[in-house]
Amino acid sequence: MTLTIDIPPNLEGRLRKEAEKRSVAAEELACKFLEERLPSPAETPLWKRPAEWKIAFKKWVESHDPNIPALYDDAMSRPGFRGK
């Protein structure tokens, strides 16, 4: 992909100077900086990746033992929080 970005002259100068110190092209260094700075898909929160969230949630649900008895109805009422 080709992307054209207008940057201020002083920033371009800094980029070119740093690229020269590292013996790489300015474009290559800019790409490296973007790669380091932008979050990878793995770093993106799961809730921002709905398809993966759905799979992870289903896996989590299936990881629970379906034979565990459900709570009794009063367990979720305010008096039920204190126990019987």
DANOR-V489667 format. One line per field, one symbol per residue. ss: DSSP state (H for helix, E for strand, L for the rest). phi: phi as a letter, one per 40 degrees, with the letter a starting at -180 (. if undefined). psi: psi as a letter, one per 40 degrees, with the letter a starting at -180 (. if undefined). Layout:
ss=???
phi=???
psi=???
This chain:
ss=LLLLLLLLHHHHHHHHHHHHHHLLLHHHHHHHHHHHHLLLLLLLLHHHLHHHHHHHHHHHHHLLLLLLLLLLHHHHLHHHHLLL
phi=.bbbbcbcdcccccccccccccfbcdccccccccccccccdcccddccbdccccccccccccccccccccccdccccdccccgb
psi=hhhhhhiidddddddddddddefiiddddddddddddhiiddehideegddddddddddddeeiheehiiiidedeiddedei.
